[in-house]
Amino acid sequence: MAAELTAHELIAKHRPTLDQALEAIRTRAYWSPHPEHPKAYGENGSLDAAAGKAAFDALLGGRLDLGQPGTDGWVGAETSPYGIELGVEYPHANIDELLPAMRSGMRAWRDAGAEMRAVVCVEILKRISDRTHEFAHAVMHTSGQAFMMAFQAGGPHAQDRGLEAVAYAYVEQVRTPDTAEWTKPQGKRDPLALNKQFTPVPRGVALLIGCNTFPTWNGYPGLFASLATGNPVLVKPHPRAVLPLALTVQVARQVLTEAGFDPNLVALAAERPGEGIAKTLATRPEIRIIDYTGSTAFGDWLEANARQAQVYTEKAGVNTVLVDSTDNYKGMLSNLAFSLSLYSGQMCTTPQNLLVPRDGIRTDEGPKTFDEVTADLARSVDGLLGDDARANALLGAIVNPDVKARLEAAAGLGEVALASREITNPEFPDAVVRTPVIVKLDGAKPDDEAAYMSECFGPVSFAVAVDSASDAVELLRRTVREKGAMTVGAYTTDDEVEQAVQEACLEEAAQLSLNLTGGVYVNQTAAFSDFHGSGGNPAANSALTDGAFVANRFRVVEVRREA
């Protein structure tokens, strides 16, 4: 096929961005090529707010034809958590036809080399970035995120994570030179001489199993890590969140075609209601890589049963914050209140267990008892969410009925320090919006342990009374070891306690945030600098994004010839 985007043009256009990304992952300093502010869009081909909303509206009730081979019907049953039916139809694939078609373009994609693959991926991300306003509405109306969060987390932050994966993929592939001249002295005899050629080769078709809450943010790292290392990618979205990833597939296929590659290197596997194709796809022999974000049960099943594939999982954990002492009590409460409230706690990084000594803590406002800390935190959450407009902008909507059921059941698990309340969204009256609940539990009671040692995904947190800071550290350690954690937080002015918490997190491989009282929160991470997860505890077997996340998506094959 004739390329409309030549290698020279793509490298000239995107090599500077790739180089900046490589420098960012080396230094871990702040950098992003994707603007966070909605008003930054509308020039140089990007859609402004009105055009993005119009593009999204034009998708509703229509058919998204991707031109894929093996299409045997049309599916689509998404309803927004805000109460509107999307009505978008997607191609349903005959996998026996689609998978062979996806493999047919692998040779040319492999032979293109690491740099070409990288700049094609950067072009895909640039096209997506230009449509950030459109994607934001798609993320909002499939995940339930409030618009600004959907715009930022589903747009520039997701695009950053995708670019970060491309950068790591490039680094690992060029670590080995393309060729080498090898000469071994043999004393008086002629030396042994070989010419060696080294080629990164893909594993095979990668399967991306998308999640409901962060379809792009959690989906882009695996998608672009696999594509940049030469693997075709089959995208299987969550049935409630198809649209953002279907649009991603559409853009990727357009760019691949224009760059002279087979568009079937990226394809969509949407499913009929109740079809449950993830298990079938995951065990197909053609599938050699799997990326998954979701429940522990299915993540464990994939790790145990998809034996032919390299499996990367982000599952569930019990995130913990230890509260021992603080020199900024108001700042601590404000920071925690925001962390508990953002997106109704529907983040894999949201704190669940707050460990507080039952005798209280030291603060800059004097000693505070366990009951005072929990009551003050409840008041801080109430103050943050007291205005309904602000509450809607922070909370978004409850993503599915299971989260609502867990929220309602939590009040029966212990003494309620903060009751959840219903909030009306004037723009979307059918949205289910709820404020967080905080329940007090006793770490010494076996009956309470069943609650705080289980993940309760959603706007539910437990204030757990413990005997001392050292007991809190040991409970933290046991929680991470047994249940896993994507994040850990701690507040302390005591050097010994800080050292103990840090040592527990180093030994159990959990990412730690200390004494956050300003505008950075425990449940947020920055691409190119922060690692999301560690891959070292039960919450996830991989980290977004490090060398290990990309290096095993390809192997290096050597060809030797006598010189």
Secondary structure, 3 states (H helix, E strand, C coil): CCCCCCHHHHHHHHHHHHHHHHHHHHHCCCCCCCCCCHHHCCCCCCCCHHHHHHHHHHHCCCECCCCCCCEEEEECCCECCCCCECCCEEEEECHHHHHHHHHCCHHHHHHCCHHHHHHHHHHHHHHHHHCHHHHHHHHHHHHCCCHHHHHHHHCHHHHHHHHHHHHHHHHHHHCCCCEEEEEEEECCEEEEEEEEEEEEEECCEEEEECCCCCCCCCCHHHHHHHHHCCCCEEEECCCCCCHHHHHHHHHHHHHHHHCCCCHHHEEECECCCCCCCHHHHHCCCCEEEEEEECCHHHHHHHHHHCCCCEEEEECCCCCEEEECECCCHHHHHHHHHHHHHHHHHCCCCCCCEEEEECCCEECCCCCECHHHHHHHHHHHHHHHCCCHHHHHHHHCCCCCHHHHHHHHHHCCCCEEEECCCEECCCCCCCCCEECCEEEEEECCCHHHHHHHCCCCCCCEEEEEEECCHHHHHHHHHHHHHHHCCCCEEEECCCHHHHHHHHHHHHHHCCCEEECCCCCCCCCCCCCCCCCECCCCECCECCCECCHHHHHCCEEEEEEEEEC
